[in-house]
Amino acid sequence: MGKPNFSDEFKRDAVAQITERGYAVAEVSQWLVVPSRKTMPRS
């Protein structure tokens, strides 16, 4: 399984959820189904 490729728009929207709306990084990553460092396999 390779590294996910997220669009710039997706990344901007995710960051906005954290910086502008005050949500926690972990919370936003769960909503967006982004794997955390804890669940990602080591290379």
Sequence and secondary structure as in RCSB ss.txt:
>XXXX:A:sequence
MGKPNFSDEFKRDAVAQITERGYAVAEVSQWLVVPSRKTMPRS
>XXXX:A:secstr
       HHHHHHHHHHHHTT   HHHHHHHTT   TTTS   
